[in-house]
Amino acid sequence: MPVARSVAGAAQSAPDGTERDIGMSAALDLSKRRRPAFRLPPGACDAHCHVFGPAATFPYAPNRRYTPEDAPKEALAALHRHLGIERAVIVQASCHGTDNRAMLDCIASDPQRYRGVAIVDDSFTDKDYDTLHAGGVRGVRFNFVRHLGGAPDMAVFRRVIDRIKDRGWHLVLHLDASDIVPLSEMIRSLPLPFVIDHMGRVPATEGIAQPAFGALLALVRLERCWIKVCGSERISMPPYREAVPIAAALVEESRDRVLWGTDFPHPNSTHDPDEADLVDLVPQFAPDAAAQQRVLVDNPARLYGC
Ligand SMILES: [Zn+2]
């Protein structure tokens, strides 16, 4: 099974501004990682990141498709301080299944700055949704990607939509590029706002002329469609230049409904991305300050209410 990078050894800023180790064993030593050249604006939001475990407190799902190394809330907070990120949306990852406790625990540690997206199933009652909402959850994620098991049971998908659509929540759709054309009609008919993850995972080497990207742009024009210009490290390799025209076209097309995130700690990634590189991509695909403000601050604030 692929293993996410260890985030252990995350550092925490001490009051004097130096960084101290918070005691996790060692792979991501932030004191040795560069800071981004691009200064994120105040209120910048990482609208796609994860917490993993720690497994001793929040065990991984028995039927998970991969087992990550622990990346607890402290590691995420340390990374965000390092990069200059002030707010975040914690997206439930499939390795925790429908047990959303690690995500909720992270939000509860700083409820003004965190929101969440849950994974649910048919067993969730209206009361469960009330609890998730009170805990900061504003959406439900469905994976369609093959490496995580493929499309969900569409009857469950429909019933979950019925339960959440009047709550002001949205769907997060994690698709393979090859799904975009065949699923476009279904996606168009969704009765609630939805967010497409990782630029639809369109392979950046195939450029903006590929049919999947054309279908994605057509979806992005819908009033209900939001798009995340994260995942440059999933659709291209460092220094991610091939992802820039894809992201730039989406930022241009989707202006008020585009979001950005780090996808830390990069589950199932082909390589070990440096988040500073991902931050420094932002001014390449959103060159002016107004677009940066929309992508990083205003749009996530509108969708997540924080
Ligand atoms: Zn992710």
Residues whose N, C-alpha, C, O or C-beta is under 5 A from the ligand:
A	BS01	ZN	D263
